[in-house]
């Protein structure tokens, strides 16, 4: 069903650990198979991530400022997260976990919650436009960063407007 696929699989391992490779959570291995529910309006935060890591490496920002995942995020990573093959850029003790959060007016109580890839596919087939925010989190040192956001769900039908007669 849902898979986590890296964006650049041909990079050497040293560059992957340096934060050059950003994992991307796709709602399905082949989004084209389920038509209008495919991810759109994708925003990749890899440049912001790289800048943040450069600030940490240069000493401008302390590790405590970036390793600040709250307990709710850590719990969501444990129960709803998808493992990635990218090690934590801060502690390098374990691989990062990707957590997908959903937000949308028509999602009801599901809005603002973490969802697995299978649950994202179900929501995308039932509901119109909602946003998904993918966060990477290290359960050891509590590093967390927004990786990607996108709009998913069935495309809402455009409203028709009437032209006024002159």
Buried (B, 14 or more C-beta within 10 A) or exposed (E): EBEBEBEEEEBEEEEBBBBBBBBBBBBBEEBEEBEEBBBEEEEBBBEEBBEBBEBBEEEEBEEEEBBEBEEEBBBBBEEBBBEBBBBBBBBEEEBBBBBBBBBBEEBEEBBEBBBBBEBBBEBBBEBBBBBBBBBBBBBBBBBBBBBBBBBBBBEEEEEEEEEEEE
